[in-house]
């Protein structure tokens, strides 16, 4: 397998996109792991699939539906019991557009 090695700058870019704060050891660990994943993906691209017909699934698809029945559900108070921030009967989360960086 030819090794495609990611740079630390590429790992930092991916971490930034995923909004992850990584330490130096974590960056090196993820650089190794992501590089290995890319090497495997490159190896898979070399597999001859000419004789294999295109398919979206190897198993037959079957919908398993249940009858629509009214069932007990959580009360708003129970649903919000472990929420870090609540306003009225809603979860409060930071708006993504307001984040810096």
C-alpha positions as CSV (number, residue, x, y, z in Angstrom):
1,X,0.0,0.0,0.0
2,X,1.5,3.4,-0.9
3,X,1.3,5.6,2.1
4,X,-0.4,9.0,1.6
5,X,0.8,10.9,4.5
6,X,-1.3,13.8,5.7
7,X,0.5,16.9,7.0
8,X,-0.2,18.4,10.4
9,X,-1.6,21.4,8.7
10,X,-4.2,19.2,6.9
11,X,-5.1,17.5,10.2
12,X,-5.5,21.0,11.9
13,X,-7.7,22.1,9.0
14,X,-10.0,19.0,9.4
15,X,-10.1,19.5,13.2
16,X,-11.0,23.2,12.6
17,X,-13.8,22.2,10.3
18,X,-15.1,19.7,12.9
19,X,-14.7,22.3,15.6
20,X,-12.3,20.0,17.5
21,X,-9.5,21.4,19.8
22,X,-6.6,18.9,19.5
23,X,-3.4,18.7,21.4
24,X,-0.1,18.0,19.7
25,X,-0.2,14.3,20.6
26,X,-3.8,14.0,19.3
27,X,-2.8,15.7,16.0
28,X,0.0,13.2,15.5
29,X,-2.3,10.3,16.4
30,X,-5.0,11.4,14.0
31,X,-2.5,12.2,11.3
32,X,-1.4,8.5,11.5
33,X,-4.9,7.2,11.6
34,X,-6.3,9.3,8.8
35,X,-3.2,8.6,6.7
36,X,-3.9,4.9,7.1
37,X,-7.6,5.3,6.2
38,X,-6.6,7.2,3.0
39,X,-4.1,4.5,2.1
40,X,-6.8,1.8,2.4
41,X,-9.2,3.9,0.3
42,X,-6.4,4.2,-2.3
43,X,-5.9,0.4,-2.2
44,X,-9.6,-0.2,-2.7
45,X,-9.6,2.0,-5.8
46,X,-7.1,-0.4,-7.4
47,X,-9.5,-3.4,-7.1
48,X,-10.8,-4.6,-10.5
49,X,-14.6,-4.4,-10.3
50,X,-15.2,-4.5,-14.0
51,X,-17.1,-7.8,-13.8
52,X,-19.2,-6.7,-10.9
53,X,-22.5,-5.0,-11.8
54,X,-23.3,-1.7,-10.0
55,X,-25.5,-2.1,-7.0
56,X,-26.8,0.0,-4.1
57,X,-27.3,-2.9,-1.7
58,X,-26.2,-6.5,-1.4
59,X,-29.4,-7.5,0.5
60,X,-32.9,-7.2,-0.7
61,X,-34.6,-4.2,0.8
62,X,-37.8,-4.6,2.7
63,X,-39.7,-2.0,4.6
64,X,-40.9,-3.1,8.0
65,X,-43.6,-0.8,9.1
66,X,-45.7,-0.9,12.3
67,X,-49.2,0.3,12.7
68,X,-49.5,3.9,13.7
69,X,-50.7,3.8,17.3
70,X,-50.9,6.4,20.0
71,X,-48.4,5.6,22.7
72,X,-47.3,7.3,25.9
73,X,-44.4,9.8,25.4
74,X,-42.2,11.9,27.6
75,X,-43.7,15.0,29.2
76,X,-41.9,18.2,28.3
77,X,-40.5,18.4,31.8
78,X,-39.1,14.9,31.5
79,X,-37.7,15.5,28.0
80,X,-35.9,18.7,29.2
81,X,-34.8,17.3,32.6
82,X,-31.1,16.8,31.6
83,X,-30.8,19.8,29.2
84,X,-28.0,22.2,30.1
85,X,-30.1,25.2,29.1
86,X,-33.9,25.5,28.7
87,X,-36.2,28.4,27.8
88,X,-40.0,27.8,28.1
89,X,-40.4,24.2,26.8
90,X,-37.4,24.4,24.4
91,X,-33.8,23.3,24.4
92,X,-31.4,26.3,24.2
93,X,-28.3,25.8,22.0
94,X,-25.8,28.3,20.7
95,X,-26.5,29.5,17.2
96,X,-23.9,28.3,14.8
97,X,-23.8,31.6,12.9
98,X,-22.8,33.4,16.1
99,X,-19.6,31.3,16.7
100,X,-16.2,32.8,16.0
101,X,-13.4,31.0,14.3
